[in-house]
Amino acid sequence: MASKEVILIASGDLRLSANRMCWPAQKAMEQKVTAAIRKEGCKVRRGHPYKKAERHGFIASQKEGMEIFRNIPNDAPLIVAEAVWQFSHHVLPGLTTHKGPILTVANWNGQWPGLVGMLNLNGSLTKAGVDYSTLWSLNFTDGFFKRGLREWLDTGRVTHDTSHVRDLRNYRLPDHNRTVGESLAADLQNEKAIMGVFDEGCMGMFNAIIPDHLLNPTGLFKERLSQSALFAEMQAVSDKEALAVRSWLERKGLTFDVGKKPKTELTDDQILWQCKMYIAAIRIADDYGCDTIGIQYQQGLNATCPASDLVEGILNNVDRPPVKSREGDRVLYKGNALPHFNEVDECAGLDALITNRVWRSLRQPPETTLHDVRWGEHYKGRGVNDYVWVFLISGGAPPA
């Protein structure tokens, strides 16, 4: 590299509470990354300061990110270091026009989803056509990380071993499976289906938005819906209807551990409103003929009502509380799950719809959800002696 000074930045959450809570882990990770760079003979300069009044050092909005990038040399070697979940659009605008080499780095740690945050940014950069390299590490002193960092500092890119990758064109499905897949694909293209999107673009996930001209050839078309309409529909659901949903769940064996403090405990009122959201979501989906829906929640609804986790999980389950039309003359989506894609991740929505149809055609339980690959390590104990991956998700997990 022509310059031996590396600029380091950190994209964070939009929510102040999350940034404050996660800052100690980010600070510790940055210290380790900085030490590794200095050992290679390079200087490190943070591209933005710690914000004393806010008690964290993250870039916390798209506006702030643009302002910061105006003061970063366009050809500087740039590292985006992530120990936490982050909103990619905070830094994506600046990264799309940055001319210097870009390296995304995450900590291999199960405390906060830094790995997920980095992978989300990587997906957004890939979709935007931005060249970048990526590395990860548990402690930033291992050979894998040091070799990759040294290569990036010397050449501006990291070369990864991809010998495990196989060309899909060289793989042929068994004839029966291929016939089933082609038949289902043809049905979707010919009959069409509707994806209901309650406010597109959750948490800056540019990678989670499928452009219409790429989605539509599959046979799936978006119905762009509003979370405000969902909230309005919730007001029209009676307490009696909502309580009937809760009673159904409790008869099935679900136990709610309730308390009195809404900020730290699950309350009866929160359960009531989640049950209302469940009914409202199904009714709106029926209005528009949706085959799958996604509720953003993280922005918008989070300021007005309880989280949608329970709603999403129930929707993804075949065995779920019945919901009737407003007139009471029809049971909506009777005997079927209504696949819900968490945080309006449209890629997950397309996957969920296809998976649901494939499994139904094979007479298998069609429940599906999405997961974050959060972290993994070798675990020994309780009869296990193997590498264990941790899959987590904030909502959408069906009881089945």
N, C-alpha and C positions, 0 to 999 in steps of 0.2 A: 504494500500500500504506500502511496505517496505520502500520506499523512500518518503519523503514529499516535495521533490523539483520537480516541474513540468517544463518541457521544452516546450516553445511555439515557433512555427514557422509560417510563412505566405508565401504561394505560390502566385506569382503574374503573371502578363502578360509578354509576351516576348517583348512587345513594350514599350520602355522607356517613351514615352509621356503618355501612359495610366497609368503606374506605378506612375509617378510623379503627375498626376492629381488626382489619387485615394488615394494617401498615407494619406492625412489628415483624411479621413474617416476611413481608416484602423487603424491609430494611435489612434484615439478616441475610436474605438471599443476595441482595445487591452488594453487600460487603464481600461476600464470597466470590461473586462474579468479578468484582473490581480487583480483588486480590489476584485472581487467576490472570487477568489481563495484564496487570502490572508485572507479574512474574515473567511474562513474555516480552517485557521491555517497552510496553506501550503505556501512554497516559490515558486516564479516563476522566471525562467531564460530564457531569449530569446536565441534561438538556433543559431541566426545569427545577426550581427550588422546592424544598420542603415548605409547606404552607402552615405556618405556626398557628394561625387563627383556626384553621380547619383540622389541625393535628394529623395531617398525612401529607404524603408527597406524590400522590397520583395525579395524572391528567384526568379530570373528572367530567369533561364535556367535549363535544365536537368543537365548539367555539374556542375553548381553552387550547385544544390541540392545534388548531389552525394558528392561533397567536404564537404558540411555542415554536412551531415549525418555521415561522417567518424569521426566527433568530438562529436557526440551525443551518450551518453551511450546507449547501445543496449537495456537495460532493463528499461530505464527511462520512467515514465509516460509522454506522448507526446500529446500536443494539437495543431491541425492545425486550426488556426483562420482565417476566411475569411469574409471580408466586401466588396469584389470585385469579379469580374470575374477573374478566374485564369486558368493557364495551368497545368492540373493535372500531366503531365509527369515530371514537375519540381521536384515533391516530391514523385511520385509513386515508383521509384526504391528503395529509402530508406525505404519507408513504407512497402514494400513487405517483407523485412527481419528484420524489427524492432520487437523485442520480448516483449517490454513493452506495456502496455495498450495505445490505441490510441483513442482520442476523436476529432471529427471534430465539429467545432462550426461556426455558421454564425449569422450575425445580421439581424433581421427582419426589413429591411429598404428598401424603394423604390429608394434611391438615386443611388446606384450602385448594380449590380446583385450579391451580396454576397451569397444570398440563392442559386442562380443558380450555382455559383462557387462551393459551398459546395456539392450540390447534384451531380454535375458532378464528383467531387472527390469521393463521396460516391459510385456512379455507377462504377467508375474505380476500387475502392477497392473491391467492391463486386465481380466484374468480375474476379479480380486477386486472389480471395479467401482469402483476408486479413480480420481478425477480427477487428472490430472497433465499437465505439459507436458514437452517434451524438446528438447534442443539438442546439437550436436556441433561440434567445430572442430579444425583442425590446430594452430593456435597461439593461438586465443582473442582475436585482434585483427582478424579479418576482418569485413567488413560484415554477412554473414549472421548470425554469432554475436552481434555487438554489437546489431544491430537486434532480434533475438529476445530477448536478455537485457534490453534496455531495455523492451520490451513487457511481459515477465514482471514486471519490477520495478514497472512502472506499473499493470498490470492484473491480474496473477496468472495470466496464461496466455500462450501463444505461438501465433500463427496461422501455419500453414504453407500453402504453395501446394499445393493438391490437384487442380489443373486436369488433371493427367495421369490421374487415376483415372476409370475407366469403369464404369458400372453393368452388372454381369454379366447382369442380366435383359434388357438391350438387345442382347446378343450371342447369335447362334444358331449352333450347330455345324452343319457339313455333315451331311446326313441320315444318311450311312453311319456317321460317327463317333458321332453321337447314338444310333443304334441299337445300336452296339457297347457304348457306355457304359451305356445303359439295361439291356441284357441282362446285362452283368457285375454291375451293381448289384443287379438282381433275383436273380441267382444267389447273391450274397453274402448278401442278406437271407433268402432261402429256405433255402439250404443251411447257412448259418452258418459261422463260423470262430473259431479260438481264438488269442488273443494271450497268450503266456507271458511273465509279468513277474517277473524275478528281483529282488525287493525294489523296491518302488515308491518314487519320489521321490528321484532322485539329485541331490545337491548343491543341495538346496533349490529345485529347479526346479518350483515350483507350477504354472507354465504348461505343463509337460510331462506333467501328469496329466490324462487325459480322464475326467470323471465318467461312471460306468457308465450313468446314465440318458440321457446324450448319445451315448455310444459304441454302446450295444446296438442302437439302431434301424438302424444300418448293417449289422447282421448279425454284428458282431465282439464277442466276449465275452472278458473277461480270465480267465486262469488265474493266480492269484497264487502264485508259486513262491518258493523260498528259496535265497539264495546259499549258505547252510550246507549245503543238500541237494546243491547243485552241487559244493561242495568235497568232500563225503563221497563223491559218485559218482566224483570224480577219483581218490580213493584206490583205487577198485576197478578202475581202468584199468591194465593191465599196462604195463611199460616196453616190451615187445615191440610192443604195439599202438601206443603213442605213437611209437616209433621208426619204425614202418612209415609213419605219417603224414608224418614228417619226410623219410623217404627218397622218398616219392611227390612231395613238393614239390620236393626237390632234383633229381629226375629231370626235372621240368617246367622246370627252369632257375632256380629260386629259390636265391639265394646268401645264406647267413647269415654276417654279419660278427661273429664271436664273439671274446670276450675272457675274462679271468679275474676281472674286478672287477664283481661283480653290481650295485653301486650306480651305476656309470657305464658299464658295457658289457653287451652281450647275451651271456649264457653258455649253454653247452650244457644245463645243468640248467633254466634258464628256458624254453628251447625245448621241452624234454621236458614240462614241466608245462603249457605252453600247448597242446601237442598232446593231453595228457590232458584238458584242459578242453574242447577241441573235441569229442572223442569223448563225454565226459560230457554236454555240452550237447545234443548230438543225441539221445542215448539218453533223456534226460529229456523232451525235446520230443516224442519218439515215444511215451513213456509216456502223456503227457497229450493227444496229438493236436494239438499246436500247429502253426499255420500260419505263425507268426512269433514270434520271441522277442527279448527284450532283457535284457542283463546289466548291472546297475548298475556294478559293480566299484569305482568311486571310493571308496565307503565299504563296509567289510566285507571284501570279498575282497582289497583292496589291502594288508591287514595279514597275509594268509595265503599269497598266491601271486603269480606274475608277472602283469603286465597282460594284458588280454584282447584287445588289438588284433589280433594274428595270428588269433585264433579268429574274431573278428567278420568280418574280411575274407574268410576262407575260407568261412564260412557263407553269405555273400552271393554266392558264386560258384557257377555251375552246374558247372563243371569243377573238382572238388575231391576230396580223398582220400576213398575210400569208407569208410563206417562201418557195421559190422554190429551187429545186436542182441546183447545179452549172451549169448544162446544160440548165436549165430553162424549162424543159419538165414535171416536176412534182411539185405539192404542197405537201410539207412534213408534215406528221401528220395532214392532212386536217380534220377539224372538231373535233379535239381532243386536250386535254391538253397533255403536256409532263411533267408528274410529276417531279418536281425538289425538291431534299432534301437539305436543307440549310446546309452549312459547311460540306458537305459530311457525314452527320450523317446517316449512313447506316440503323440504326434502324428506323429512320424517313422515309427513302426511302422505306423500306419494307412495313411500315405502309401506306405510301402514295399510293403505287401501289395497295395494297389490298383494301384500302378505295375507290380509284378511280373505281376499278372494281365492288365493292359491290354497290356503289351508281349508277353506270351506269346500273347495272342489275335491280335495283329498280326504274329505270327511274327518278333518282334524279340528280340534278346538281353535277358533279363529282369533282369540284374544291376542293383542299385540301391544307393545309399548316401545319407547326409545330409551336408550341409556347413554350416560356419559361414561367413557372409560376414564375413571378418575385417577387410578394409581394401581400399583401392584408390587408385591415383593414375595420372596420365598418365606413360606410360613411352615413352622413345625410345631405341632401340638394338636390335641383333641383328635388324634387319628389321622392327621393330615401332615404330609411331608412333601410339599410341592409348591410351585409358583402359583400364587393366588391373585387374580385380578379383582379389583373392586369396581363394580358397576353401580352408579347412583343416578337418580333423577329426581327432580323436585316435584313432579306430578305426572299423572297419566298412567300410573302402574295399576293394572286391573287386579282384583282379588284372585282371579283364576291363575 
